[in-house]
Amino acid sequence: MSAPVRVLVADDQALIRTGFATIIDAQPDLEIVGECGDGRAAVDLARELRPDMVVMDVRMPVLDGIEATRLLAGAGVPDPVKVLVVTTFNLDEYVYEALRAGASGFLLKDAPPAQLLHGIRTVASGAALLDPDVTRQLVGRYAARIRPAGSTPDGTALTPRELEVLRHIADGLSNSEIAAALVISQETVKTYVSRILTKLDLRDRVQAVVYAYRNGLVT
């Protein structure tokens, strides 16, 4: 049996923090290694305990969850920790900035426990957790607002087919759905996704989505 996924929970509301920890610790494949109530403590504890992932609230004292995420999982961090952002706020800005800071996924706190556990397992496995509706409505709308004036879509590094795959990723499609849409195998899709991430120097699908919206490759 493989070792359980080690999780750190950061939330400034003790009741929610304890609730999350109880739900997570009850799973045989998951283990709580620490809890804290502010972003600074989250960064310090994550660096000390090296959990497999952090469940991170956005609005916290001392240091907010977005800045804490940037310090743990952002560009240039030598040994990034996976972060799943969980918040009561589904505002465009929070979603976009959290993903841009390096979060691998985003969930609302009113999601049922099963969805939280699925999110943790998904992110821990190295996959990204993106709800297609959240992606299109929130990330897309906010990224469009902050796109530099007069900017032109920058997909020059990609072939037309890679650009097509990137647009499907940005629409929230899974590999199997992209394969069906383009009438190609899932293995071929995986190859395209890998090439896209390498060419654009992106860590995962979440960053690919942010890139696509930020650069006007999808609207």
C-alpha positions in Angstrom: 0.0 0.0 0.0 1.4 3.4 -1.0 2.0 6.1 1.6 -0.9 8.4 2.3 -1.0 11.9 0.8 0.3 14.3 3.4 -1.9 17.5 3.6 -1.5 20.8 5.4 -4.7 22.9 5.9 -4.5 26.7 6.1 -7.7 28.6 7.0 -8.3 31.4 9.5 -11.6 30.0 10.6 -11.0 27.4 13.2 -14.3 25.6 12.7 -13.7 25.2 8.9 -10.1 24.2 9.5 -11.1 21.5 12.0 -13.9 20.3 9.7 -11.6 20.0 6.7 -9.0 18.2 8.9 -11.5 15.8 10.3 -12.9 14.9 6.8 -9.4 14.5 5.3 -7.9 12.5 8.2 -10.8 10.0 8.1 -9.6 8.8 4.7 -7.1 5.9 4.6 -5.2 7.4 1.7 -4.9 10.9 3.2 -3.2 12.3 6.3 -3.2 15.7 8.0 0.3 16.8 8.9 -0.5 20.3 10.1 -3.1 23.1 10.5 -2.6 26.9 10.7 -4.7 30.1 10.6 -2.7 32.5 8.5 -0.7 32.6 5.2 2.7 33.3 6.8 2.3 30.2 9.1 1.2 28.2 6.0 4.4 29.1 4.2 6.6 28.4 7.2 4.9 25.1 8.1 4.9 23.9 4.5 8.6 24.5 4.2 9.2 22.7 7.5 6.9 19.8 7.1 7.1 19.3 3.3 3.5 18.1 2.8 2.4 16.7 -0.5 -0.1 19.5 -0.8 -1.7 22.5 0.9 -5.4 23.2 1.1 -5.3 27.0 1.2 -7.9 29.6 2.1 -7.7 33.0 0.1 -8.6 35.6 2.7 -6.3 35.2 5.8 -4.4 37.5 8.1 -0.7 38.3 8.1 -0.3 37.0 4.5 -3.2 36.2 2.2 -3.6 32.8 0.5 -2.7 34.1 -3.0 0.7 35.5 -1.8 1.3 32.4 0.3 0.6 30.3 -2.8 3.0 32.3 -4.8 5.8 31.7 -2.3 5.1 27.9 -2.2 4.2 27.2 -5.8 4.9 30.2 -7.9 7.3 30.7 -10.8 10.9 30.2 -9.8 10.2 28.3 -6.6 12.8 25.6 -6.6 10.8 22.8 -4.9 7.1 23.8 -5.3 4.3 22.4 -3.2 1.0 21.6 -4.8 -1.8 24.0 -3.6 -5.5 23.6 -3.8 -7.2 26.9 -3.1 -10.6 26.7 -1.2 -12.6 29.8 -0.5 -16.1 31.2 0.0 -15.4 33.8 -2.6 -15.9 32.9 -6.3 -14.9 36.4 -7.5 -13.1 36.5 -10.9 -10.0 38.2 -9.4 -9.5 35.6 -6.7 -9.8 32.6 -9.1 -7.5 34.2 -11.7 -4.8 35.4 -9.2 -4.8 32.2 -7.3 -4.2 30.1 -10.4 -1.7 32.6 -11.7 0.1 32.4 -8.4 0.7 28.7 -8.9 -2.4 27.0 -7.5 -3.2 23.7 -9.2 -6.9 23.9 -8.5 -9.8 25.9 -7.1 -12.8 24.9 -5.0 -15.5 26.8 -3.2 -16.0 26.0 0.5 -19.7 25.1 0.0 -18.6 22.1 -2.2 -19.7 18.8 -0.6 -17.0 16.8 1.3 -16.7 14.2 -1.6 -15.8 17.0 -4.0 -13.1 18.3 -1.6 -11.6 14.9 -1.3 -11.7 14.4 -5.0 -10.0 17.8 -5.5 -7.2 16.8 -3.0 -6.6 13.5 -4.7 -6.7 15.1 -8.2 -4.2 17.8 -7.4 -2.0 15.4 -5.4 -1.8 13.1 -8.4 -0.3 15.9 -10.4 -3.4 16.7 -12.4 -5.1 20.1 -12.4 -8.5 20.7 -10.9 -10.5 23.0 -13.2 -14.3 23.2 -13.3 -15.1 24.1 -16.9 -17.8 26.6 -15.8 -15.5 28.3 -13.4 -12.8 28.4 -16.0 -14.9 30.0 -18.7 -17.0 32.3 -16.7 -14.5 33.6 -14.1 -11.0 33.1 -15.4 -12.0 34.0 -18.9 -13.8 37.1 -17.9 -11.2 38.5 -15.5 -8.3 37.7 -17.8 -10.0 39.5 -20.6 -10.4 42.6 -18.4 -6.7 42.8 -17.5 -5.3 41.8 -21.0 -2.9 44.5 -22.1 -4.5 47.1 -24.4 -3.7 46.5 -28.1 -2.1 43.1 -27.4 -2.3 40.5 -30.1 -2.7 36.7 -29.5 0.7 35.2 -28.9 0.6 31.5 -30.0 3.6 31.9 -32.3 5.6 29.2 -30.5 2.8 26.6 -31.2 1.8 24.7 -34.4 -1.8 25.2 -35.5 -2.7 21.8 -34.0 -1.0 22.6 -30.7 -3.0 25.9 -30.7 -6.2 23.9 -31.2 -5.4 21.6 -28.3 -4.5 24.6 -26.1 -7.9 26.2 -26.9 -9.7 22.9 -25.9 -7.7 22.8 -22.6 -8.7 26.4 -21.9 -12.3 25.3 -22.5 -11.9 22.9 -19.6 -11.9 19.7 -21.8 -10.2 16.5 -20.5 -7.7 14.6 -22.6 -10.4 12.1 -23.6 -12.8 14.9 -24.6 -10.1 16.6 -26.7 -9.3 13.2 -28.3 -13.0 12.8 -29.3 -13.3 16.4 -30.5 -10.2 16.1 -32.7 -10.6 12.4 -33.6 -7.2 11.5 -32.4 -5.9 9.1 -29.6 -5.6 10.1 -26.0 -1.9 9.3 -26.2 -1.5 11.8 -29.1 -3.4 14.4 -27.0 -1.0 13.7 -24.1 2.0 14.3 -26.4 0.5 17.6 -27.6 -0.2 18.8 -24.0 3.4 17.9 -23.0 4.8 19.8 -26.0 2.6 22.9 -25.3 3.7 23.0 -21.6 7.4 22.6 -22.7 7.3 25.2 -25.4 5.5 27.8 -23.3 7.5 26.9 -20.2 4.3 26.2 -18.2 4.1 23.8 -15.2 0.6 22.3 -15.7 -2.8 22.6 -17.4 -3.9 25.3 -15.0 -1.1 27.6 -16.1 -1.9 26.7 -19.8 -5.5 28.0 -19.2 -4.3 31.2 -17.6 -1.8 31.7 -20.5 -4.5 31.1 -23.2 -6.9 33.6 -21.7 -4.2 36.2 -20.8 -2.8 36.2 -24.3 -6.2 36.3 -26.0 -5.9 32.9 -27.6 -9.4 32.2 -26.4 -12.3 34.6 -25.6 
